[in-house]
């Protein structure tokens, strides 16, 4: 992973009512640029559970407050 720390990012949450559940899409883009709307996304995930989607957004926001070595560490 890059040791360069992202200075900005965009997180888009989309909610769509499906016949059997709510489909929530969370798309994130970390960027060191100044554009509010960077092209493409680093990651897009889909959830049916609002709490899981909320946790994904919280993780994205927390990534900006973590030390670079903590954020860039490979998961176990």
C-alpha positions, 0 to 999 in steps of 0.5 A: 500500500502507498504510504501517502495519506489521502487528504480528502475523499468522497463517500456516496450512499444510495438507498433503493427500495427492493421488493424484499429489502432495502438495497444500500450501495456505499461507494468510496473514493479516497483522493489526495487531490482537491476535486470534490468529485473524483472520477470512479470509485476505489470501492463499491459495496452493497448492503441490505442491513442499514447497520452494516452500511452505517459501519462501512461509512464510519470505517471510511471516515475513521480512515482519515484519522488513523495513523498511516501505518495503522491504515496501510497495514495488511489485514490478518 
